[in-house]
Amino acid sequence: MHLVDRKQHGSIFMRGVSLYCLMGCVRAFHFHHALPSPSSATSKWLYPSSFHRNQYQQRPFWTMSASTNTDTSTNIHTKSNVPSGSSSTGVDSARAGYYRTFDAAGTPDVDPLLRSQVREKLLSKRRERFSKEKGEEVLQQLSDSRVVPVRVLVDVDLRQTLRLTRREKKTRLFIPVEAMSKLSVFLGYIYQAFPVEGMPHNIVVKIRRGESTATRAGGGEVNTEAAVQQKDDESNNTSESSSNISCEETEDLFITLVTDADLQQAFSEAQKEGQMPQLYIKTDKTAAAAMVPSYLRDMPDPRLAEAMQMVSFYNFFTPPIADELGLTQLAKRLRAVWEPFGALGRVYVASEGINAQMAVPATVFQNFAEACTSLSELKNVFLNRDREVRMEEYMEEPAFDSLHIRVREQVVADGGMEEDRGEGRKGKEFDWQDCGVGMSPSEWHEKVDDPKVLVLDCRNEFESEVGRFVSAEPLNTSFFRESWDVLKRRLEDVPKETEILTYCTGGIRCIKVGAYLKQELGFENVARLEGGIVSYARHLRGEQVVDPASQTTSTVKTAAVAVGGVIPGSKFKGINYVFDNRLGERITEDVLARCDQCGTPSDNYVNCANPNCHVRFLQCSSCSASHQQCCSRGCIQALQDLEHQPPKGGYPAPPRSVYPPGVEEACPLLPLSEGKRRSHKRVWLQPGPFQNVRLNRGFDVAMDAFMEAEAGTLLESDLLQRLSQETEGVFPEGAHMLSGHSQGRLLATLTKAIGARSALEIGTFTGYATLCMAEGLAGAATVTAAAVGADAAVGADTSGGLRPKVVTCEIDHRAAQIAKKYFDEAAATPAAGTAPAAEIEMHREPAMDLLQRLAATPEGKGRPSFDVIFLDGDKKRYIEYYDFVLEHKLLSGGGIMIADNVLWKGLVPELGRRIGKGGEKAVLPVEEFEALGFSRRQVMLTKVLHDFNMHVRADMRTEQAFLPIRDGLLIMRWKGFERTMLSMAAGAPPVSGRR
C-alpha cells in the first residue's frame, strides 16, 4: 500500500547533508565559545561533576525551550552536563544512561499507556517491508484508476508525542476508489499506515485551489503543514462552526472528516482541481489533555529534583500470570507508566510477581506512588523507601544508570523449590500468602535479642559478612537457591513450635523462606522483618515512614543519628549490602569483615579492575592502591597487557579460533622433536580468572613456584629426582607422562594455597604428581592449624578427623610398584623442616570402578568429598569422569578439578583455529602432523580432548579457565561459594561469620 517516490531521494539526501553540515558548524562554534579548555591531559570535562557545573553554567541553545525562563544553572539534569560521546569508564557509562533516561521525563501531553500501545503498533509497521512485486501491483492499479493516491502527514505535536522518525511522519497511500465513499472504510486504510485510532486526533484534508501563497514562497510541504496548524490554532480560539469546510484567502480548502459527506466532498473537490488529496492527522489537544492521568497533572518537573529517592518493592500475583505474552505486555506498561517520572532502576517481572529496586526523583515520588497503585498488579503494594541521595552524590556514583525491566522465570531465583522437595512432594506449589507474620521494625527491634527465638539471616554469605544482626545465625549460602538444603539440615532437630524470625535486605526472600518453613518443614511460629533491613534502618533514623504492618504513616523518634546517616542505637551492625552500584549502605561504624589481601579490617567491596575478571571482593584502601584495584598479581599483569595492546585499526585481524588468544600464543603448534614446551613468560588464567579472589591469589602463588622451577631457582627434592630418574629408566618411551618439576611445584603450591584437605587423582603413573599434592595438603593443614588453632583445624578436616589424604588409582602394575615404593619412603622419612606427609591411599583398579565405589556410600554416611581432583588418566574418558564426579558430588563445595594435557602438544589450539575458519567439521590432516613427528594415536586424541574442552565450556555447573603452561591445564570450579573457600587461604586471617 506504500510506494516510494524514487525521484525525491536525491534532493532529500542533499537537504539532509546540508542541514547536518550546518548544525555541525553551529555546534562547533557554540562549544568553542562556551566550553573552557581543559588545563591538563585529563578528560575531566567529558562527564563533569562540580568542575563542569561551576565553569559551564549554560545549556546549549538547541536543548533550551523558548517557553521557559527556568535558571538551568542549578538544574543538574540538563543535557549540558553530559556532552555526547562514548565513556571510558563504567561510572561514565552510568551517567550517560542516567541522562538519556531523563530526556523522556516530564508531564506527557497524553496518557502514557495509550502512547505506548500506539508506539508498539508503529514499531511493528516499521518492520514491514514494501516488496518490488507490491509496487508493480500498485502501478498497475493506478493505471487502471482502481486506487486513489493520498498523501498523509502527521502534525508536529503528534509526531513528538509518538517519537516518529523523519520517514514515519509522512507517507503516500493508495486507497481503492470504492473506499472513498465510506468514511469508516477510508479510515481503516489510514489507520493501517498510522495506527493512531486510540489517540485523540482530527483528520483534515487540504485541497489547494490555484497556486497558494505558501507554494509561491517555496515552502511547499512545510508551509502547508504550518498553515493547517495555524488554522487549527485559530479554530481553538473561536466558537465551533456547524460546517467542517473553510476557505483561506489563498482559496485553499480545509475539510475536517467527520461524516461520509465530508469525505465525498473532499474527494470531489480534489478531482475538480486535479490534485492528490493531502491528509493531515492533527492532535486534538483538548481531548488529549483530558486523558492525562491524575497522577501526572500539575506534576513538578522531575529534572529539577535535588535528590533521588531510593525505593524497593515487591508483590506476588494472585493468581500468577501464566501467559508469557501477558508478562511482556506488563513490562511494557510499567515502562510507559514510569517513564514520565525519570525513574531509574532494575525491575524483574515473572509469573509469580514483581521485584523492583529503583531510584525516583524525590519531588515526584508521591506521583510515582499514585501511578503504582493505579496498576492492578501493584495495588496496595508497599513502597519500601530507603534514604534520599543528594543529586550531586548520585551523579558521582549512580546507583542505577537506566530503567531495566526484564521478564524472568522467577523474581527471586530459588533454584526450583516448587519442583522437587523430597519424595511425594514433587510439583508442590507454595502459597506465598502463607509465609508467616510480618513484624514492624519497632516490634523487631524489641524482639530480635530474645534468647528464646531463633533468628535466621536469609541473605548470602558475602552479604552477612559485612553486616548482620548480632543475634542472628547466617545461612552462609553463596546463592539463594542453596537455602533449602541448608534450612533442612539446620532445623532437622529443632522443635516445630520454636519461634523463628527471618530477615533479608528488602523482605522478598523472607516470603519464600517463610513459606518453605511453614508449608514444607511444618514450623508454626514464623515471623519476618517486614521491609527488611532497609525498613529497619529508615525506622531508626526517625524519618517519616509507612509502617508495613499497619500501612499507617508515623514519625519515629529514636536515638540521635550520627553524621553520615550512621545509627548508633541499631542492633544491626556494619553495612547493609545492596544490589546496585552503591554495593552497600553503612548502618553502624562496626567493621565486621577483613581485607581479602592483607587481612586488615575492611568492609569495602570492590570489583576487580581487570575487565576479564571483575570478581567482587573485599579490599582495603592500602591494597587498592598497591594492587591497582585488582584481586591478584595475575590480574594486574593482565590489566597492564590490555592497556599496552595496539589499537585494532590498521592491524591484521588474528585468525579466528574457539580458544582464547592467550592459549594460542602460549601453546603454539611445535614439532614433537623439540621435546617438552618450556614457559619463558609468566601467563595467567585464560580467558579470565575465577569468581573467587582466594582461588585467584592461590594461582598467583602457584605460578610463582612454577616460574621459579622453570628458571631453575627452585630446586627439586632428592626423592622426586630419584623418582624421575627411575621412571626414565623403566619407561624410556613414556617418561614424558611424568608431571615434572615445574608442574609438580604448581600442584603442590596451589593445593597448599587454597587450603585443600583432600585430593583425588585419576591416573597415578609413577606418583610424581601424587607426592606433590600430598606435600601441598600437609602444608595446608599446617597453615590452617596456625591460623585458626589446632583444635579447629582438626574439626574442619574433611576426611573425618584423620590427617589429609590423597586417593589415587593406577592399572599399570610396573608404574604402581614404583609409586608404592616412593610413597612408603615419603611417609617414613619426611623432608627436614616440613610437616608429616599426607596419607596416600592407592588403588590398583580402573578409575570408573573406584569412582563408582566411592559414590556408593550414601550422602551423610561417610561419602568422601574431595577439595582437589586431578584428571591425568585415560583421555578418552575425561567427559565420563567429569560428569560422574559432579553428578555424585564427589567434588566439595568450592573445590577445583584439574585436567591435564587439554592442549595436547599444541594440536588442540590448531584444531580450534581450523574450526574457527571452517566450522565444526574441520579436521586435522593426519599425514601433515605425522610429518612433524606425531603418531596417528596422538592426532586422533586431539579431537577427543577438544570435545572435552567444549563439553566443559558448555556446562553451567562450573566455571572454567585454561592455564596455558606445558601441555595445558583446564581448571574447573564448582559455581557458587564465592566467599567460602575450602579452608583459610595461605596467610589469610580468620574472619568472623565464615564457615
N, C-alpha and C positions, 0 to 999 in steps of 0.2 A: 504493500500500500504506500510505501515511501519510494521516492525516486530522487536520486542525487543529481543535482544540476552541475554537470562537469564543467560547463563554460565558466562558472563563477569561481572555480577552485584557484586559478592563478591570481585573480585580483584579491581574493580573500587572503591568500597566503602572503602576498606582498603587503597588504594592510597590516597583517599581524607582525611581520618582520619590522616594518617601520615603527609601529607602536612599541614593540619590545625594545628597539634601539633608543627611542625617545625616553622611555621610562628608565632605561639604564643610565642614560646621561643625567637625568634629573636626580636619580638616586645617588649617583656618584658625586654630583655637585652638593647635594644636601649633606652627605656624610663628610665630605671634605671640609665643609664649613662648620659642622656641628660636633663632630667627634674629636676628642683630644687625642693626640698621637701618644701611643704607649711609650713610656720612658725607658723601658728595658725590653729584652727579648721575650719576656713572658707575655702570654696571651690573656692578660687579666681582663681585658675589655670584651673578650668574646662572650663570656657568660658572667656579667658583672654582679658583684654584691654591693656593698656600701660604696665601694670605689666608683662604680658607674653611676649610682643614684646621686652621689654628691656632685659629680662633674658633668653629668649629662642629664639635664633636668627636663628636656623637652622631647615629646614624641615626634617621630617622623610625620610629616604633614599628611601622608597618604593613609595613615591609620586614624587621623582625627575625624571627629564628627562635627559637622558645621552647626548642628543643633544643640550642642552642649558647650558650656563655659567652665566645665569642671577643671580644677587645677590638677593636671596629671602628674605634677612633680611628686605628689605623695601617693600616687597610685602605683603600687608595686606590681600590679597585674599587667600593666601596659606593655605592648609589644616592643617598645623601645628598649626595654631592659634585656631582651634576648634577640639580637640580630639573627638572621637566618644563617645556616651553616651547620656542618656536622660537628659533633662534640668529640673530644678526645678522651673523656673520662666518663665513668658511669654516672657520677653526680651531674655532669654537664648534660648527659642524655636525659636524666630525670627532670632537670629544669626545663629542657626543651619540650618534653612531653607535657609537663605541667602547664606551660604557656599555651601549647596547642589546644589543650582541653579548655582553657578559659576563653579561647576565641569563640566558642559556641555558647558561652554563658550569657545570661541576661534574660529579661522577660520576652518570650516569643509573642508574635502577633497572631497566633492561632494555637489550638490545642496541640501539645507536643505529640500525643499519641496518634492523632489524626495525621499530623505531618509525617510521622514515622511510617505509618501504613502506606501513605501515598508515595513516599520516597522509596519504599521497598518495591512497589509496583514499577516505578520508573527505572529502578536498577535492573529489574528483570527485563524490561523493554530494551534497555541498553545492550543487553547480551544477545538480543535477536539480530540476525544479520540479513541484509537485503541481497538476495541472490540475483545473478545475471538473468536467469530464466524468468524471475518475477518481474524484472524491469522490462524485458521484452514483452511480457504479457500485458503490462500496463500501457506500453506504447501502442500495442495493437488495440486495446480498449479505447485509448484516446483517439486513434484514427477512425474508429467506428462510432465515436461520440456516445459511448456507453458509460463513461465516467466524466466527472467534472473536476478539474484541478482547483484546490482550495489551499491558500497559504495561511498557516496558523502560527500565531506568535503569542508568547506569554508576557504579561506586563512585568515591570521591574519588581514590584512588591512580591508577587507570587514566585518570581524567579529566585529572589533572595530567600524567601521562606523555604522553598524546596531545594535550594542549593543546586540549581540547574547549571550544567556546563554550557558553554557557548553553543555547542552543537544541539543540546537538548532544548534550548529556549525557542526554537522555531523549526518548522518542517513544512513540507508540501505533501498534501494528501490528495488521493484520487478517489472520490466518492461516487458510487453509482448514481445515475440520473434519477432512478426511482426513489432513492432515499431523500431527494431534495424536496419532497412534498410532505414528509412526515418528520416533525422535529425530533421525536424520540429516537427514530431510526438514525437520523442525521447525527445526533449527539452520541449515539453508540459508536459510530466511526471515529468521532473526535476523541472520545474517551479511550479508544484503543491505543491511540498515539500518546495522549496526555491523560492518564488515569487520575483525574482530579475531581471526579464526581462527588467525593466526600468533602471537598474543600468549599468554603463559601466563595462563590465567584459568579460573575456575569460573563456572557459571551456576546460580543459586539462585532457586527460586520461593517466594514467600511468600504464604500464604493466611491471612487473618485469621478466627479463629473467635470470633465475638462481637465486642464493642467492646473494643479493646485499650487499655492504659494510654497508649500513645503517641497514639492517636486522641483520648482524653479530654483529654489535655494540649494539644490543639490543634495538635500538631506535624505531624499528617498525614504528608505525604510525607517531610519532612526527618527526623523522628524514626524513621520506618520504615526509612529508609536507614541511620540510625545504629544501629538495632537489628540489622540484617543485618551491619553492620561489627563490632559488639560480639560477635555470635555467631561471626563469622569469627575474631576475635582469641582468643576462648575456645577455639575448636577447635584453634588453633595451639598452645595451651599444654597440651593434653591428648592422650592417646593416641587414635589413629584408631578410630572405631567402624565396625562392619560395616554399620550402617544409615545411609542417606542422609537419614533423616527424623528431625526433632527437634521438640519442643514446648516452648514457654515457659510460664511461669505465666499469661500472658495468653491461653493457648491458641492463640497464633499458630503456624502450621505452616510449617517451612522444609524444602524438599526440594532437594537438590543433584542436578542432572540428570546421570546417568551412563549409565543404560540406558533402553531403551524403557519398561520398567516404571515407572521414576521419572517419566517424562513422563506416562504414563497415570494414575498415582496423583495427580499434581499436577492434571491436568485434571479428574479425577473429584471430588477434594476441592473444587475451585473451583466446580464445578457444584452440589455439595451446598450450599455456602454462598451460592450465587447471586452470586458475585463475579467481577470481572475478575482474572485471574491477574496478579500483579506479579512481573516477572522482573528479577533483578539480575545484572549482569556484574561479577564481582569479580576483582581481581588475585590470581594465585597467587604470593605473594611468594617462596616458596622456589624455585620453578622460574624465576622472573624473575631472582633473584639469581644462579642458576647460569648464566644466559645472558649475563651481563655479560662482555664480552671481558676477557682477562687484562690488557691494557694499561690498562684503566680501574679495575682493582681496587686498592684502597689508594692511589689517586692523590691527591696533595695538592690542596688547593683552589686552582685557578688564579687566583681572585680575590684571593688573599693574596700573590701573587708580587710581589717587589720590583723586578723588571726584566723587560724584554721582549727575547727573543732574536730578532734579525733573521736570516732564513734565506731562501735561494733554492734552487730545484732544478728540474730538467727531466728529461724522459725521452721517448725516441722509441719508439713502439709497434712491435713486430714480431709479427705483421703489423699494418698500420694498421687502425683501426676505421672501416669504411666506412659503417656504419649510423648515420644521424643520430639515431635513437631511442636507440641504444646510447650515443652521446655524451651525450645529455641525461640518461640514467639514471646514467651515470658521474659527471656533475656533481652529481647529487642524492646519490649515495653518498658522494662526497668531502665534501659539506657535512654529511651526517649523521655521518660519522666524525670530522670535525674540530671540530664544534660544541661537544662537551663540554670541549674544551681552551680555549675562549675565543680561538681563533686568529683573527687578522685578516689581510687581505692581498688580493692581486689574482692570480687564477688563470685561465689560459686553457687550454681543452681543445679539441683538434682531432683529426681523424682520424689525423694524423701523430704526435701525442704530447701532452704536457702541459708547461706552463711556469708556474712559480709564484714569486712574491715575497711573503713572509709575515712576520708578527711573532707569536711564540708566547710565552706566559708562561714565563719561564726555569725555574721549578720543575717544570713538566710537559713540558719539551722531550723528555726521554728517552721518556716515554709517547707523545708525539706521533710520535717517530721509529718506535717499535714499531707504532703504528697505521698509519703509511705503508707499512711493509714488509709489513703483513698484507694489503694490497691487491695483487692480481696485477699491476695496471698499474704499481705503484710498487715492485715487488720489486727489491731491490738498488739502489735509487735513492740517489745521493749527495746528502746534505743539506749544501749549501754554507753553512756558518754564517758570518754576519757578526758584528759586535760586539754585545754586550748593551747595551741602553739603559735607564738607570735609569727607574723608573716615573714619577717626578716630571718628568723630562725628556720622557718620552713623552707624558705628559698635556698638557704645554705645546704640543708640536708633534707630534701623532700622525702617524706615517709612513703608516698606513692607518686609515681610520675605520670599516671594517666588513669582512666577508668577502665578496668578489665572486668568483663562479665563473661564467665565461661560456664558451659554446661559440662557437668561431671557426673560420674556414676553415683558418687556419694558426696555430700557436703563435708563430711569428715571421713577420711579413708580408714575404715575399721578392719580391713582385711577379710571381709565377708563373714561377719559374726552371725549373720542370719542364715548362712548356708550350711554350716556344719558345727554343731556344738555338742557332739557326742552321739552315741548310739541312740536311735529312736528320736533324735531331736533335729534331724536334718530337715531343712526347709522351714525351720521355725521363723515366724515373723514376730518381731518385737513391737510392742505398743509404746511409742515414745512418750505418750502422755503419762504412762505408769512408770515413773522413774524416780519416785521418792518426793520428799518435801523440799521446797525451795526456801532457804533461810536468808533473811535480810542481812546486810552487812553488820548491823548492830547486834542482832542475835548471834551471828557467827563470832563476833569479837568476844562475846561473853562465854561462848560455849567451847571454843577451839582448844582451850587449855585444860578442859575437864579430863582427868586421867581415866575416867570410865569409858570414854568414847575412843574409837579407832579412827584417826584422821588419815586419809589417803590422798596423796598428791598424784593426780591423774595425768600429769604432764610427762614429757620425755626427760631423759636424764640430763641432757645439756641445758634444759630449762631449769630443772630443780637444782642444778649445780651452782647457779649464780644467785638464786633467791628462792626462799620457801618459808612456810610456817615452821617454827622450831619444833613443834609437837607433831608434825606430820611425818608420815612414812612414805617416801617416794617409791613409785613403782620401778623406776630406773629402766625404762624401756627406751629403745632407740627410735621406734616408730609406734604410733598409737595402736596399730594392728597387733602388736605383741602383748597388749594389755590383758587379753582374755586368759591366756595360759598363765600369766603371772598372777592374776587375781585368783584363778582356780587353785594354784599351788599355795598361795599365801593364806587363803581363807579356808583351806581344806578342813582344819580342825577348830575353826572359830565358831562358837555357838550362833545359831541363826537369829537369836534375839539381841545380839550385840548391836549397839548403836554405831553406825558407820557414817562419817562425814567425808564428803569428797569436794575437791576444788580443782579448778584449772584456770586458764588465763581469762576467758570470757564467759565460760559456763556451758558451751555446747558439748564439749567432751564429757562433762559430768552427766548430761542427759543420757548418753549411750551407756556410760558406766553404771549409772543408777538403774537403768532398765535391765542391764545384764545381772546386776546384783540381786534385784528383786525377782525377775522372771526366770532367770536361769539358775542362780545359786540359792535362791529361796530366802534371802535375808529380808526381814520385815521392817526394820527401823533404819531407813536410809534417808539421808538429807544431803543437800548440796549448797554451796555458796552461790546464791543467785547473782548472776552477772560476773562471777569470778573475781579474780584479784583486781581487775580494772574497777569494778563497782566498789570493792572494799577500800581501795586507795582513795577514790573520789569521796567516799563517805567520811573517811578520817580527815580529809583536807578541809572539811567543813563547807563544801561547796553545795550549791543548790542542786539537788538530785531528786530523781523519782525512785521511791522505794520499790524494788522489783516485786516484792510480795504483795504489797497493798496498792501499787500503782498510784500512790499519793506523793505529792511534792512536799519536801520539807528541807529545812536548813539545819545541818547538824553542826554543833559547836563542840570541838574537842580540844586536845592539847595543841599548843602553838605549833605551827608548821615552820620548819626551818627554811632558810634561804635556798632557792633552787627546787622547792617542792618536796624536800625530804621530810618524812613524817617520823619524828622521834618516838611517838607512842604506838607505832604499828607493831603488831605481832608477826607480821610478815617481814622477814629480814632480807636485805640485799636488793637485787634488781628483778623486776618483773620482765621477763623476756617476752618481746612482742614480735609478730611476724610481719614486719615491714622494714623499711630501710633504717629505722632507728635502732633496731635489734634489742632494745631494752629501755626501760624507764626505772630510774632509781627510786626506791621507796625509803630505804634507810641507808645510813653510811656504812653498814656492815659489808665487809668483803669476804665472801664465803669460799671463793674458788682461788686457784693458783694459775700462774702463767704456765702454759704447756711447754715452754722452752727453758726457763730458768727456775721455775718453782716459786717465785716471789708472789705474794698475794695480789691477785688481779682478777677482775670480773669483766674485762673488756673483750667482747667478742669481735673478731675481725674476719675478713675473708682473705685468703692468700692472694697476693698481688699477681702471682703467675696466672694468666688467664686460662691456661690448660689445667689448673688445679682448682683454685677458688674454694678450697676447703675452709670451713668455719672452725675457728679455734680461738683459744684464749691467749692473749699476748699483752704483756705489759708495755709501757711506753719505751723503756730502755731496749727491750728486744725488738720492738717495732723499728727503732732507728738502726740498730745493729744488723737486723735481718732484712731490712728494706721491706717490711711488712709481708715477708714470705714465711712459710711454715718450715722450710728446711733449706739447707745449703744447695741441694739439688734444684730447688725451685728458684733460688737466687741466680744460679747459673743459667737455668732455662730462660728466666726473665731477661738477663743480660744478652743472651743469644738472640732473643726476639728483637730487642732494641737495636742490635747491630746487623740485623738482616737487611740486605739490599732491597730497595723497592721492587715490586713485581713488574712494573712497567719497564720495558726495554730489555728484559732478560728472558731467555727461552723458558717456556713452562716445563717443569720437571715431568718425567714420564708418569702416567697415571698408575696407581697401584692400590691394592686393597690393604696395604700395610702402611703404618705411619712413616713419614720421611726419615725420622731418626733411625728406624730399623734398617731402612735401605742403606743409609750412609754407614752405619756401624757394622753391618753384616753383608758386604758385597759378595758376589759370587767369585770364588777363588779356585784355582786348580787344586785338586786333592794333594798333589805332590808338595805343596807349600806347607803341609803339616797343620798344626793347630793354630787357629787365628789368635793373635795377641792383641790386647786392647791397649792402645797407646794414649787414648784420650778418655777422660772421665765422661761417662754417658749417664743418662738419667732415664727414669721410667717413661715409656712411650705408650700411647700418645700423651699421657699425663699421669701424675701420681694419684694416690688413693684418697678417698674422703675420710682419712683418719690421720691426724697430724703425727701421732706417735709412731704409726707404721712408717710414715714418710721419713721421720727422723731416724727410725731403725735402719732404713735403706741408706740414709746418709752415712751412718757409721759403717754399715756393711760395705758400701762402695769404697770407703777409705781403706778398709782392710784389703779389699780386692786389689786396689791400685798399688798399695804397698807391696803386696805379694807379687804383682806383675812386675814391679820395678826391682824386686829382689831385696828390698829393705826390711821385709817381714819374713823371718826365717821359718823354714818348715821343721817341725819337731822330728826327733830321731825316729820315733815309732812310725810316723807317716812316711818318712823317707824309706825306711826298710820295707814297708808295705808296698810302696810304689815300685821299688826295685824287684821285689819278689813277683809282683804282678806282671811286670815286663818280662821276667824270665819264664814264667809259666804260660802266659798268654801274649806271645810276641805280636800276634796279629790283632789282639783285642785290647792292648794296653790303652788305646785311645778312649775306651769306655770308662776309664777311671776319671773321677771328677777333677782331680788335680789340686795343686796347692792353692791357686788363686780362687777357684770356685769353692773349694773347701773352706777357705778363710771367710768368704762371703756367707756361706751357710752357717758357720759357727757364730760369726758376729751378729748376723740377722736374728738367729734363734735366741741369742742372749739379749739383744737389744729390745725385742718385743716382749720379753718375759715369758717365753713359752715354757710349759711344764711337761709336755708330752709330744711325741712325734711318731709318725708312721712313714715308713719308706717302702715303696714298691720297687723292688729290684736292688738287691744288696751289692751284687758283684763281689768284689773282694773287701768291701766295707770301708772305703775311704770316706765317703760322704756320711756314712753312719757314725763313724768316730767323731767327725767334725760336729754333727748335730748333737751327739751326746755331750761333747765338750760345751757347746752352747747352752744346753739345758742345765748342766751343772752350774755354769756361770750365772744363768738367770735365777736359779734358786738362791745363790749366794747374794745377789743384788736384792732380791725380794726380801730375804731374811734381814738384811741390813736396813732396808727401808721401812718395813712395817713390823719388824720384830720376829724372832724365830718362831714363836707360837703361832702368830698369824700366818706366817709362810707355810707352816705345816697344814694349818686349817684350810689354806687356799689351794692345796695340792689337788690337781685334777686326777691323780692316779690313785686316789683312795687312801691317802696318808703315807704312801710309800715314796721312795726317792724318785726323782724324774726318770722317765723311761722312754726308750726308743724301741718301737716294734718294727721289725723288718723281715723280709722274706726273700728267698733265693731258691731256684730249682737246679742250678748248676752245681754238681757235687764238688768239683775241684775248687770253684770260687768260694763256695760256702765253707770249705775246710780252711782256706787261707783266712777268710774273715773271722771264723771262730777262734783261730789261733791268736789273732791280734786283739780281738775283743777281750779274751781272757787276760792277756798281758796288760791291757789298759786298765782293767778292773783291779788287777793285783798290784800294779805299780803306777799310781797316778803321778803325773809330772810334778816336779817340785814347785811349791808355791801356788798350786791350783787346787780347786775343790775336788772331792771324790767324783769320779766319772759317773754319769748317769747310767742306770741299768739298761742293758741292751738285750732284748728278747728276740732271738732269730728263729724263724720258722722255715723249714725246708719243704715248701709246698707252693703250688701256684697262687698267684696273688688273689684271684677271684675266690678261691677256696677260703683263704684267710679272711677276706672281707665278708664273705657270707657267714663265716663262723663268728666274727666279731659282731655282726649285725643281728645274729640270732638271739643275743642276750636282750631281754626286754628293757625298754627305757625305764630308768629309775631303779633298776636292779643290777647295776654293775656294767651296763653297756659302756665301753670306752668312748671317749670323745677327744680327738687329737687337736692340738693347737697348731701343729705344722704337719703337712702331708707332702712328701716329696715323691713325684712320679718320675721314675727313671728305668722302667721295665719295658715290657712289650709295647712298642709304639702303636701297633695296630689296635690295641685295646684301650688306648688312652680315653676315648669317649666313654667306653663302658665303665672304666674305673671312676671317671669324673662323675657320671650320673649316679652310680651306685653310692658313692660317698655322700653326695648331697641328699639323695632320697632317703637314706638311712641315718642321716645326721651324725655321721662319723667325724665330721669337721665341727669343732667347737664354735660357739658364737664369737665372731671377730677373728677366727683363725684364718690361716692362709694355706693355700695349696700351691705348690711349685711344680711345674712340668719342665723337664729338661729336653734339650735338642729340638725345640719347636721351630727353629730357623734352619736347622738341618744343612749345615755346611754352606749356607747362602743359597741353596736351591729353592727354599720356600719363598723368600722375597722375590727371587727371579720368577717363580710361578705367579706371584702376586702381581708383578709388573705385566706379565703376559695376559693375565686375566683382566687387568685394568684396561688393556688395549683391545683384547679380542673376546671378552666375555668368559662366562664360566666354563665353556667348552674348550678353552685354551689348554694345551698340554705341553709338557716339556719333551722335546725330541730326545729320545734315549741315546741315539748314536752321537749326537752333539756333545752330550755330557759324559758319555763313556770315553770320548777322546780326551777329556780333561782328567781322567783317572777315576771317575765314579763307576761303581758297579751298577748293574741293572737293578739289583735289590735296593740300593740307595736311591736311585732315581724314582723307583716305584713308591718308596716310603715318603717321598716329597708330597704327593697328593694326599696321603693318609694324614700327615701332620698338618697340612693346610686345612683339610676338612675339620680336624680337631680345633684348630685356631678359630675357624669360622663358627663352629658349634658353640664354643665357649663365648665368643663375642656376642652371639645372638641370645645367650641365656641371661634373663633378667634377674636371676637369683644372686648373681655375683657381679662384682666389678673387677676388671682385669687390666693388667699393664704388662708390656714387654720390657724386659731388661736385656738390651741387645749386647750381651757380652758372650764371648766364646761361641758356643753353638746355640745360644738363645735360651732365655728363661721366660716362661709365661707365668706370672703370679696372679692368682685368683683369690679374692677375699669375699667372704660371705657378706652381703649387703646388710646395713644396719650396724649397730654397735659403734657409732661414730665416736662417742666419748669413752666407752668402756673398752679397754684392751684386755688381753689375756691376763696380764698382771701389771705391775708397775713397769713403766719404761725405764730403761737404764738411766739412773741419775735423777729420775723424777720423784719428788717428794710425795707422800701420801696426801690425798685431798679428801676432805670430809664429804660424805654423801655419795661416794663412788662405790660401785660394787667391788 
